[in-house]
Amino acid sequence: MQVTTQSINDFFDRVREGCTPRMGFEAAGLEFDAWQATFREELIDLLRLRAINPDPPAVEVMETRTSDGYSRYLLHVHADDGVVVPVFMLVPDGLQEPVPAVLAVHGHGPGKCIPVDQPPAGYDRQGMIVEGQRDYAVQAVRAGMIAVAPDLRGMGELVLDDEASRREGRSCVQMSMRAIQCGQTLLGMRVADLMQIVTWLRQRPDVDADRIAATGNSGGGTCTLFLAAVDTRVGAVVPSCYFCTFADSILAIHHCPDNYVPDLQLYGEMYDVAGLIAPRPLLIVAGKDDPIFPIAGVRKAYAKLEKIYAAADAADRLELYVGDGGHRYFSERVWPFLAERFSR
């Protein structure tokens, strides 16, 4: 007998519905601080996040260029596992005192060049960067902050040296599969890189170590959320076009394998992961018409997250901004939100 598409769809719906997140905030039955500490340790293990060297990584300045009101540096950050991570850093001219820093994490595409508005030849700059507002590293430096835009492993300069990667411009699919086979996760590797950059930023004299934020769109939103969930040094968090329920997004709609963490659905939903950020300021940015992180799922997850923030006595530090559009960055509320939260 032939198995129909509907029957296999129904099967995976049942698989998903059968997952009981035992470390979800509502299910765990723990006092808030105990729940957060326990789930954070579980998440670190699920990500296969390696022990991070507490010392700042070595950083080389490869290139310096001036722009209108800021300087742009190309850096090589030497991760403690031997990978050299290319990073753009934008620094406002005329700094007189330490200022906030923003990790501007790119989504799927050609990498760090997009948040700094330096797209490769043939890229649709008008549609993808200008209209999609994806130049958020430039937006940050215009707001008086230091912006850091690294390449994520699997994109930009960090692609595998094979024909498929060269043709597609990224290797996140193959890298995800190789990581899983070797008992690791690509998301965990990316989070580890970002954590080392946070360590480096905190020792810079021009950065206020207590005012480091992270933002990113799509896959950059994924990394932003998971980074802040495991690293409490990130003081404010703005994921764009990622926050939803897992059930309504990556378990219902085709997504890149770099979104998936083995066994995570057995421990918590996305709003539980986001709950590890409380009581720190968190602005959820979503697109009203986003086809891959549907707004109904966003609102469902946000209602759950509100309860977690209320339990942390931090309801006033959580916001949702819904942009009138699809899967893109919506900057209107981002910089006022960070300015308010980082005001002295």
C-alpha positions as YAML, in Angstrom:
chain: A
units: angstrom
residues:
- id: 1
  name: MET
  ca: [0.00, 0.00, 0.00]
- id: 2
  name: GLN
  ca: [1.36, 3.41, -0.94]
- id: 3
  name: VAL
  ca: [1.88, 5.86, 1.91]
- id: 4
  name: THR
  ca: [0.24, 9.18, 1.10]
- id: 5
  name: THR
  ca: [1.83, 12.57, 1.70]
- id: 6
  name: GLN
  ca: [-0.95, 13.42, 4.11]
- id: 7
  name: SER
  ca: [-0.32, 10.35, 6.22]
- id: 8
  name: ILE
  ca: [3.38, 11.11, 6.61]
- id: 9
  name: ASN
  ca: [2.53, 14.73, 7.44]
- id: 10
  name: ASP
  ca: [0.09, 13.49, 10.07]
- id: 11
  name: PHE
  ca: [2.77, 11.19, 11.45]
- id: 12
  name: PHE
  ca: [5.25, 14.01, 12.01]
- id: 13
  name: ASP
  ca: [2.52, 16.15, 13.52]
- id: 14
  name: ARG
  ca: [1.97, 13.36, 16.03]
- id: 15
  name: VAL
  ca: [5.71, 13.10, 16.68]
- id: 16
  name: ARG
  ca: [5.88, 16.83, 17.40]
- id: 17
  name: GLU
  ca: [2.76, 16.79, 19.56]
- id: 18
  name: GLY
  ca: [4.18, 13.86, 21.51]
- id: 19
  name: CYS
  ca: [7.20, 15.86, 22.63]
- id: 20
  name: THR
  ca: [6.79, 16.90, 26.25]
- id: 21
  name: PRO
  ca: [9.31, 19.67, 27.04]
- id: 22
  name: ARG
  ca: [10.38, 18.53, 30.50]
- id: 23
  name: MET
  ca: [12.38, 21.70, 31.17]
- id: 24
  name: GLY
  ca: [9.71, 24.09, 29.90]
- id: 25
  name: PHE
  ca: [8.96, 26.80, 32.44]
- id: 26
  name: GLU
  ca: [5.37, 25.68, 32.96]
- id: 27
  name: ALA
  ca: [6.19, 21.95, 33.03]
- id: 28
  name: ALA
  ca: [9.32, 21.93, 35.17]
- id: 29
  name: GLY
  ca: [7.57, 23.05, 38.36]
- id: 30
  name: LEU
  ca: [10.71, 24.80, 39.66]
- id: 31
  name: GLU
  ca: [11.20, 28.17, 41.32]
- id: 32
  name: PHE
  ca: [12.26, 30.70, 38.67]
- id: 33
  name: ASP
  ca: [15.97, 30.99, 39.45]
- id: 34
  name: ALA
  ca: [16.35, 27.22, 39.82]
- id: 35
  name: TRP
  ca: [14.50, 26.62, 36.55]
- id: 36
  name: GLN
  ca: [16.65, 29.11, 34.68]
- id: 37
  name: ALA
  ca: [19.94, 27.74, 36.02]
- id: 38
  name: THR
  ca: [18.96, 24.13, 35.34]
- id: 39
  name: PHE
  ca: [17.59, 24.70, 31.84]
- id: 40
  name: ARG
  ca: [20.57, 26.86, 30.86]
- id: 41
  name: GLU
  ca: [22.92, 24.01, 31.75]
- id: 42
  name: GLU
  ca: [20.75, 21.59, 29.77]
- id: 43
  name: LEU
  ca: [20.75, 23.94, 26.77]
- id: 44
  name: ILE
  ca: [24.53, 24.33, 26.89]
- id: 45
  name: ASP
  ca: [24.79, 20.55, 26.78]
- id: 46
  name: LEU
  ca: [22.26, 20.21, 23.93]
- id: 47
  name: LEU
  ca: [24.18, 22.78, 21.87]
- id: 48
  name: ARG
  ca: [27.35, 20.78, 22.55]
- id: 49
  name: LEU
  ca: [28.84, 24.11, 23.53]
- id: 50
  name: ARG
  ca: [32.48, 23.60, 24.33]
- id: 51
  name: ALA
  ca: [34.14, 25.10, 27.38]
- id: 52
  name: ILE
  ca: [35.15, 28.59, 26.26]
- id: 53
  name: ASN
  ca: [38.59, 30.00, 27.05]
- id: 54
  name: PRO
  ca: [37.91, 32.83, 29.53]
- id: 55
  name: ASP
  ca: [40.79, 34.89, 28.10]
- id: 56
  name: PRO
  ca: [40.14, 37.24, 25.15]
- id: 57
  name: PRO
  ca: [40.98, 35.73, 21.76]
- id: 58
  name: ALA
  ca: [43.86, 37.03, 19.69]
- id: 59
  name: VAL
  ca: [42.65, 39.62, 17.17]
- id: 60
  name: GLU
  ca: [44.50, 40.90, 14.11]
- id: 61
  name: VAL
  ca: [43.61, 44.10, 12.25]
- id: 62
  name: MET
  ca: [43.77, 43.21, 8.55]
- id: 63
  name: GLU
  ca: [42.39, 46.41, 6.99]
- id: 64
  name: THR
  ca: [41.20, 49.87, 8.02]
- id: 65
  name: ARG
  ca: [38.95, 52.13, 5.99]
- id: 66
  name: THR
  ca: [37.27, 55.42, 6.81]
- id: 67
  name: SER
  ca: [33.69, 56.23, 6.01]
- id: 68
  name: ASP
  ca: [31.28, 59.08, 6.73]
- id: 69
  name: GLY
  ca: [31.46, 59.44, 10.51]
- id: 70
  name: TYR
  ca: [33.09, 56.11, 11.34]
- id: 71
  name: SER
  ca: [35.98, 53.77, 10.62]
- id: 72
  name: ARG
  ca: [35.57, 50.21, 9.38]
- id: 73
  name: TYR
  ca: [38.06, 47.55, 10.41]
- id: 74
  name: LEU
  ca: [38.45, 44.06, 9.00]
- id: 75
  name: LEU
  ca: [39.58, 41.81, 11.83]
- id: 76
  name: HIS
  ca: [40.65, 38.21, 12.17]
- id: 77
  name: VAL
  ca: [39.49, 36.75, 15.49]
- id: 78
  name: HIS
  ca: [41.34, 33.58, 16.43]
- id: 79
  name: ALA
  ca: [38.79, 31.26, 18.06]
- id: 80
  name: ASP
  ca: [40.13, 28.90, 20.70]
- id: 81
  name: ASP
  ca: [39.41, 25.84, 18.53]
- id: 82
  name: GLY
  ca: [41.75, 27.08, 15.81]
- id: 83
  name: VAL
  ca: [39.24, 28.66, 13.39]
- id: 84
  name: VAL
  ca: [39.97, 32.22, 12.24]
- id: 85
  name: VAL
  ca: [36.70, 34.20, 12.21]
- id: 86
  name: PRO
  ca: [36.61, 37.26, 9.89]
- id: 87
  name: VAL
  ca: [34.83, 40.21, 11.50]
- id: 88
  name: PHE
  ca: [33.94, 43.74, 10.49]
- id: 89
  name: MET
  ca: [34.02, 46.34, 13.26]
- id: 90
  name: LEU
  ca: [32.58, 49.83, 12.86]
- id: 91
  name: VAL
  ca: [33.69, 52.53, 15.30]
- id: 92
  name: PRO
  ca: [32.17, 56.04, 15.47]
- id: 93
  name: ASP
  ca: [34.55, 58.95, 15.00]
- id: 94
  name: GLY
  ca: [35.52, 61.11, 17.95]
- id: 95
  name: LEU
  ca: [34.73, 58.81, 20.88]
- id: 96
  name: GLN
  ca: [35.44, 60.48, 24.21]
- id: 97
  name: GLU
  ca: [34.24, 57.73, 26.53]
- id: 98
  name: PRO
  ca: [33.27, 54.05, 26.42]
- id: 99
  name: VAL
  ca: [30.08, 53.42, 24.44]
- id: 100
  name: PRO
  ca: [27.70, 50.48, 23.98]
- id: 101
  name: ALA
  ca: [28.62, 47.77, 21.50]
- id: 102
  name: VAL
  ca: [26.27, 45.78, 19.30]
- id: 103
  name: LEU
  ca: [26.85, 42.36, 17.81]
- id: 104
  name: ALA
  ca: [25.19, 42.68, 14.39]
- id: 105
  name: VAL
  ca: [24.71, 39.06, 13.28]
- id: 106
  name: HIS
  ca: [23.90, 38.38, 9.63]
- id: 107
  name: GLY
  ca: [21.33, 35.91, 8.38]
- id: 108
  name: HIS
  ca: [21.53, 33.40, 5.51]
- id: 109
  name: GLY
  ca: [23.43, 34.89, 2.61]
- id: 110
  name: PRO
  ca: [26.90, 36.21, 1.80]
- id: 111
  name: GLY
  ca: [27.80, 36.93, 5.43]
- id: 112
  name: LYS
  ca: [29.15, 39.87, 7.40]
- id: 113
  name: CYS
  ca: [29.23, 42.15, 4.35]
- id: 114
  name: ILE
  ca: [25.45, 42.63, 4.52]
- id: 115
  name: PRO
  ca: [25.08, 44.30, 7.97]
- id: 116
  name: VAL
  ca: [27.92, 46.70, 7.01]
- id: 117
  name: ASP
  ca: [26.30, 47.50, 3.61]
- id: 118
  name: GLN
  ca: [29.14, 46.13, 1.49]
- id: 119
  name: PRO
  ca: [27.27, 43.58, -0.67]
- id: 120
  name: PRO
  ca: [29.07, 41.45, -3.26]
- id: 121
  name: ALA
  ca: [28.72, 42.18, -6.97]
- id: 122
  name: GLY
  ca: [25.32, 41.27, -8.35]
- id: 123
  name: TYR
  ca: [23.60, 41.36, -4.98]
- id: 124
  name: ASP
  ca: [20.21, 43.12, -4.83]
- id: 125
  name: ARG
  ca: [21.33, 45.93, -2.54]
- id: 126
  name: GLN
  ca: [18.18, 48.00, -3.01]
- id: 127
  name: GLY
  ca: [15.75, 45.22, -2.23]
- id: 128
  name: MET
  ca: [17.68, 43.21, 0.32]
- id: 129
  name: ILE
  ca: [19.66, 45.86, 2.22]
- id: 130
  name: VAL
  ca: [18.00, 49.24, 1.69]
- id: 131
  name: GLU
  ca: [14.34, 48.17, 1.63]
- id: 132
  name: GLY
  ca: [14.97, 45.23, 3.97]
- id: 133
  name: GLN
  ca: [16.95, 47.45, 6.40]
- id: 134
  name: ARG
  ca: [19.61, 44.74, 6.77]
- id: 135
  name: ASP
  ca: [22.47, 47.24, 7.17]
- id: 136
  name: TYR
  ca: [21.98, 47.14, 10.93]
- id: 137
  name: ALA
  ca: [25.70, 47.40, 11.75]
- id: 138
  name: VAL
  ca: [25.74, 50.76, 9.97]
- id: 139
  name: GLN
  ca: [22.52, 51.71, 11.77]
- id: 140
  name: ALA
  ca: [24.21, 50.90, 15.09]
- id: 141
  name: VAL
  ca: [27.30, 52.99, 14.42]
- id: 142
  name: ARG
  ca: [25.08, 55.87, 13.27]
- id: 143
  name: ALA
  ca: [23.38, 55.57, 16.67]
- id: 144
  name: GLY
  ca: [26.75, 56.11, 18.36]
- id: 145
  name: MET
  ca: [27.55, 52.48, 19.16]
- id: 146
  name: ILE
  ca: [30.43, 50.24, 18.17]
- id: 147
  name: ALA
  ca: [29.14, 47.56, 15.81]
- id: 148
  name: VAL
  ca: [30.72, 44.16, 15.28]
- id: 149
  name: ALA
  ca: [29.61, 41.94, 12.37]
- id: 150
  name: PRO
  ca: [31.25, 38.49, 12.24]
- id: 151
  name: ASP
  ca: [30.96, 35.80, 9.61]
- id: 152
  name: LEU
  ca: [28.96, 32.83, 10.88]
- id: 153
  name: ARG
  ca: [30.47, 29.43, 10.21]
- id: 154
  name: GLY
  ca: [29.07, 28.12, 6.96]
- id: 155
  name: MET
  ca: [28.66, 31.53, 5.31]
- id: 156
  name: GLY
  ca: [30.75, 34.46, 4.15]
- id: 157
  name: GLU
  ca: [34.43, 33.52, 4.23]
- id: 158
  name: LEU
  ca: [33.75, 30.50, 6.43]
- id: 159
  name: VAL
  ca: [32.42, 28.08, 3.81]
- id: 160
  name: LEU
  ca: [33.76, 24.60, 3.13]
- id: 161
  name: ASP
  ca: [36.24, 24.28, 0.30]
- id: 162
  name: ASP
  ca: [34.14, 22.15, -2.05]
- id: 163
  name: GLU
  ca: [32.30, 22.65, -5.30]
- id: 164
  name: ALA
  ca: [28.81, 22.79, -3.77]
- id: 165
  name: SER
  ca: [29.82, 25.49, -1.31]
- id: 166
  name: ARG
  ca: [31.43, 27.59, -4.03]
- id: 167
  name: ARG
  ca: [28.34, 27.23, -6.21]
- id: 168
  name: GLU
  ca: [25.80, 28.01, -3.50]
- id: 169
  name: GLY
  ca: [27.88, 30.59, -1.63]
- id: 170
  name: ARG
  ca: [27.33, 28.84, 1.70]
- id: 171
  name: SER
  ca: [27.83, 25.44, 3.28]
- id: 172
  name: CYS
  ca: [25.58, 25.55, 6.35]
- id: 173
  name: VAL
  ca: [23.70, 22.39, 5.28]
- id: 174
  name: GLN
  ca: [26.78, 20.20, 4.87]
- id: 175
  name: MET
  ca: [28.48, 21.76, 7.90]
- id: 176
  name: SER
  ca: [25.40, 21.08, 10.05]
- id: 177
  name: MET
  ca: [25.38, 17.43, 9.00]
- id: 178
  name: ARG
  ca: [29.10, 16.97, 9.61]
- id: 179
  name: ALA
  ca: [28.78, 18.58, 13.04]
- id: 180
  name: ILE
  ca: [25.95, 16.23, 14.05]
- id: 181
  name: GLN
  ca: [27.90, 13.19, 12.86]
- id: 182
  name: CYS
  ca: [30.79, 14.28, 15.11]
- id: 183
  name: GLY
  ca: [28.63, 14.95, 18.15]
- id: 184
  name: GLN
  ca: [28.51, 18.73, 17.77]
- id: 185
  name: THR
  ca: [26.07, 21.35, 16.46]
- id: 186
  name: LEU
  ca: [26.73, 24.17, 14.03]
- id: 187
  name: LEU
  ca: [24.61, 26.51, 16.15]
- id: 188
  name: GLY
  ca: [26.78, 25.69, 19.16]
- id: 189
  name: MET
  ca: [29.92, 26.50, 17.18]
- id: 190
  name: ARG
  ca: [28.46, 29.84, 16.11]
- id: 191
  name: VAL
  ca: [27.39, 30.72, 19.64]
- id: 192
  name: ALA
  ca: [30.89, 29.88, 20.90]
- id: 193
  name: ASP
  ca: [32.41, 32.29, 18.36]
- id: 194
  name: LEU
  ca: [30.03, 35.04, 19.45]
- id: 195
  name: MET
  ca: [30.82, 34.40, 23.12]
- id: 196
  name: GLN
  ca: [34.52, 34.84, 22.44]
- id: 197
  name: ILE
  ca: [33.82, 38.10, 20.65]
- id: 198
  name: VAL
  ca: [31.85, 39.28, 23.70]
- id: 199
  name: THR
  ca: [34.88, 38.46, 25.88]
- id: 200
  name: TRP
  ca: [37.09, 40.50, 23.56]
- id: 201
  name: LEU
  ca: [34.66, 43.43, 23.45]
- id: 202
  name: ARG
  ca: [34.44, 43.59, 27.23]
- id: 203
  name: GLN
  ca: [38.17, 44.28, 27.57]
- id: 204
  name: ARG
  ca: [38.26, 47.05, 24.97]
- id: 205
  name: PRO
  ca: [38.67, 50.51, 26.56]
- id: 206
  name: ASP
  ca: [36.21, 52.10, 24.12]
- id: 207
  name: VAL
  ca: [33.40, 49.63, 24.99]
- id: 208
  name: ASP
  ca: [31.15, 49.88, 28.03]
- id: 209
  name: ALA
  ca: [31.26, 46.24, 29.18]
- id: 210
  name: ASP
  ca: [27.86, 46.56, 30.86]
- id: 211
  name: ARG
  ca: [26.17, 47.72, 27.66]
- id: 212
  name: ILE
  ca: [26.69, 45.04, 25.05]
- id: 213
  name: ALA
  ca: [23.72, 44.13, 22.88]
- id: 214
  name: ALA
  ca: [23.05, 41.58, 20.15]
- id: 215
  name: THR
  ca: [20.72, 41.80, 17.19]
- id: 216
  name: GLY
  ca: [20.27, 39.89, 13.95]
- id: 217
  name: ASN
  ca: [17.73, 38.98, 11.33]
- id: 218
  name: SER
  ca: [16.51, 35.47, 10.48]
- id: 219
  name: GLY
  ca: [19.48, 33.14, 11.08]
- id: 220
  name: GLY
  ca: [21.15, 36.08, 12.81]
- id: 221
  name: GLY
  ca: [18.11, 36.23, 15.08]
- id: 222
  name: THR
  ca: [18.60, 32.53, 15.86]
- id: 223
  name: CYS
  ca: [22.18, 33.10, 16.96]
- id: 224
  name: THR
  ca: [21.24, 36.25, 18.84]
- id: 225
  name: LEU
  ca: [18.58, 34.44, 20.87]
- id: 226
  name: PHE
  ca: [20.69, 31.40, 21.72]
- id: 227
  name: LEU
  ca: [23.76, 33.49, 22.51]
- id: 228
  name: ALA
  ca: [21.87, 35.60, 25.03]
- id: 229
  name: ALA
  ca: [20.16, 32.51, 26.49]
- id: 230
  name: VAL
  ca: [23.50, 30.99, 27.50]
- id: 231
  name: ASP
  ca: [25.64, 34.13, 27.99]
- id: 232
  name: THR
  ca: [24.32, 36.54, 30.61]
- id: 233
  name: ARG
  ca: [26.96, 39.15, 29.70]
- id: 234
  name: VAL
  ca: [24.79, 40.20, 26.75]
- id: 235
  name: GLY
  ca: [22.84, 43.05, 28.27]
- id: 236
  name: ALA
  ca: [20.06, 43.62, 25.71]
- id: 237
  name: VAL
  ca: [18.73, 41.43, 22.92]
- id: 238
  name: VAL
  ca: [16.85, 42.11, 19.67]
- id: 239
  name: PRO
  ca: [16.16, 39.07, 17.44]
- id: 240
  name: SER
  ca: [14.30, 39.95, 14.24]
- id: 241
  name: CYS
  ca: [12.13, 37.55, 12.22]
- id: 242
  name: TYR
  ca: [13.05, 34.42, 14.17]
- id: 243
  name: PHE
  ca: [11.11, 34.27, 17.45]
- id: 244
  name: CYS
  ca: [8.07, 32.03, 17.09]
- id: 245
  name: THR
  ca: [7.17, 28.60, 18.38]
- id: 246
  name: PHE
  ca: [9.32, 25.78, 17.06]
- id: 247
  name: ALA
  ca: [6.06, 23.96, 16.36]
- id: 248
  name: ASP
  ca: [4.81, 26.69, 14.01]
- id: 249
  name: SER
  ca: [8.14, 27.41, 12.31]
- id: 250
  name: ILE
  ca: [11.04, 24.98, 12.04]
- id: 251
  name: LEU
  ca: [8.85, 21.95, 12.77]
- id: 252
  name: ALA
  ca: [6.18, 22.96, 10.26]
- id: 253
  name: ILE
  ca: [7.99, 24.76, 7.41]
- id: 254
  name: HIS
  ca: [11.14, 23.98, 5.43]
- id: 255
  name: HIS
  ca: [14.21, 25.52, 7.09]
- id: 256
  name: CYS
  ca: [17.99, 25.15, 6.87]
- id: 257
  name: PRO
  ca: [19.40, 22.39, 9.11]
- id: 258
  name: ASP
  ca: [21.43, 24.97, 11.03]
- id: 259
  name: ASN
  ca: [18.20, 25.88, 12.87]
- id: 260
  name: TYR
  ca: [17.92, 22.48, 14.54]
- id: 261
  name: VAL
  ca: [19.33, 21.24, 17.85]
- id: 262
  name: PRO
  ca: [19.03, 17.49, 18.53]
- id: 263
  name: ASP
  ca: [16.52, 16.66, 21.31]
- id: 264
  name: LEU
  ca: [15.72, 20.32, 22.08]
- id: 265
  name: GLN
  ca: [11.96, 19.82, 21.67]
- id: 266
  name: LEU
  ca: [12.11, 17.31, 24.53]
- id: 267
  name: TYR
  ca: [13.43, 20.04, 26.84]
- id: 268
  name: GLY
  ca: [11.76, 23.32, 25.90]
- id: 269
  name: GLU
  ca: [9.97, 25.44, 23.31]
- id: 270
  name: MET
  ca: [11.44, 28.60, 21.82]
- id: 271
  name: TYR
  ca: [9.75, 30.78, 24.42]
- id: 272
  name: ASP
  ca: [11.49, 28.73, 27.12]
- id: 273
  name: VAL
  ca: [14.86, 29.37, 25.46]
- id: 274
  name: ALA
  ca: [14.00, 33.08, 25.29]
- id: 275
  name: GLY
  ca: [12.97, 32.93, 28.95]
- id: 276
  name: LEU
  ca: [16.61, 32.34, 29.86]
- id: 277
  name: ILE
  ca: [17.26, 35.95, 28.83]
- id: 278
  name: ALA
  ca: [14.98, 37.34, 31.58]
- id: 279
  name: PRO
  ca: [15.25, 39.73, 33.34]
- id: 280
  name: ARG
  ca: [17.45, 41.39, 30.69]
- id: 281
  name: PRO
  ca: [15.75, 43.66, 28.12]
- id: 282
  name: LEU
  ca: [14.39, 41.75, 25.12]
- id: 283
  name: LEU
  ca: [12.72, 43.25, 22.06]
- id: 284
  name: ILE
  ca: [11.08, 40.71, 19.77]
- id: 285
  name: VAL
  ca: [10.83, 41.99, 16.20]
- id: 286
  name: ALA
  ca: [8.56, 40.18, 13.75]
- id: 287
  name: GLY
  ca: [7.11, 40.65, 10.29]
- id: 288
  name: LYS
  ca: [3.34, 40.66, 9.99]
- id: 289
  name: ASP
  ca: [3.58, 38.71, 6.74]
- id: 290
  name: ASP
  ca: [6.66, 36.58, 7.45]
- id: 291
  name: PRO
  ca: [5.97, 33.26, 5.66]
- id: 292
  name: ILE
  ca: [8.51, 31.13, 7.57]
- id: 293
  name: PHE
  ca: [8.04, 32.46, 11.11]
- id: 294
  name: PRO
  ca: [4.25, 33.03, 11.01]
- id: 295
  name: ILE
  ca: [2.83, 35.85, 13.09]
- id: 296
  name: ALA
  ca: [0.22, 33.59, 14.73]
- id: 297
  name: GLY
  ca: [3.04, 31.47, 16.13]
- id: 298
  name: VAL
  ca: [4.93, 34.60, 17.16]
- id: 299
  name: ARG
  ca: [1.97, 35.86, 19.19]
- id: 300
  name: LYS
  ca: [1.41, 32.44, 20.74]
- id: 301
  name: ALA
  ca: [5.06, 32.23, 21.81]
- id: 302
  name: TYR
  ca: [5.08, 35.84, 23.03]
- id: 303
  name: ALA
  ca: [2.09, 35.22, 25.31]
- id: 304
  name: LYS
  ca: [4.03, 32.36, 26.93]
- id: 305
  name: LEU
  ca: [7.17, 34.48, 27.19]
- id: 306
  name: GLU
  ca: [5.23, 37.26, 28.92]
- id: 307
  name: LYS
  ca: [4.45, 34.83, 31.74]
- id: 308
  name: ILE
  ca: [8.11, 33.97, 32.16]
- id: 309
  name: TYR
  ca: [9.15, 37.64, 32.25]
- id: 310
  name: ALA
  ca: [6.39, 38.31, 34.77]
- id: 311
  name: ALA
  ca: [7.76, 35.50, 36.96]
- id: 312
  name: ALA
  ca: [11.16, 37.22, 36.76]
- id: 313
  name: ASP
  ca: [9.51, 40.51, 37.83]
- id: 314
  name: ALA
  ca: [10.67, 41.99, 34.52]
- id: 315
  name: ALA
  ca: [7.47, 42.41, 32.50]
- id: 316
  name: ASP
  ca: [8.46, 45.99, 31.63]
- id: 317
  name: ARG
  ca: [11.68, 44.78, 29.95]
- id: 318
  name: LEU
  ca: [9.94, 42.72, 27.28]
- id: 319
  name: GLU
  ca: [8.44, 44.14, 24.07]
- id: 320
  name: LEU
  ca: [7.03, 42.92, 20.76]
- id: 321
  name: TYR
  ca: [7.28, 45.03, 17.63]
- id: 322
  name: VAL
  ca: [5.47, 43.82, 14.51]
- id: 323
  name: GLY
  ca: [6.61, 45.36, 11.25]
- id: 324
  name: ASP
  ca: [4.32, 45.81, 8.26]
- id: 325
  name: GLY
  ca: [6.04, 43.38, 5.91]
- id: 326
  name: GLY
  ca: [7.62, 39.98, 5.51]
- id: 327
  name: HIS
  ca: [10.90, 38.28, 6.37]
- id: 328
  name: ARG
  ca: [13.28, 41.24, 6.81]
- id: 329
  name: TYR
  ca: [14.73, 43.56, 9.44]
- id: 330
  name: PHE
  ca: [12.50, 46.22, 10.98]
- id: 331
  name: SER
  ca: [14.64, 48.92, 12.59]
- id: 332
  name: GLU
  ca: [12.03, 51.47, 13.69]
- id: 333
  name: ARG
  ca: [11.86, 50.38, 17.33]
- id: 334
  name: VAL
  ca: [15.34, 48.82, 17.66]
- id: 335
  name: TRP
  ca: [17.56, 51.83, 18.27]
- id: 336
  name: PRO
  ca: [15.13, 53.75, 20.52]
- id: 337
  name: PHE
  ca: [14.70, 50.53, 22.55]
- id: 338
  name: LEU
  ca: [18.46, 50.09, 23.02]
- id: 339
  name: ALA
  ca: [18.96, 53.79, 23.76]
- id: 340
  name: GLU
  ca: [16.28, 53.64, 26.47]
- id: 341
  name: ARG
  ca: [17.65, 50.45, 28.01]
- id: 342
  name: PHE
  ca: [21.26, 51.62, 27.91]
- id: 343
  name: SER
  ca: [20.59, 55.15, 29.16]
- id: 344
  name: ARG
  ca: [22.62, 56.19, 32.19]
...
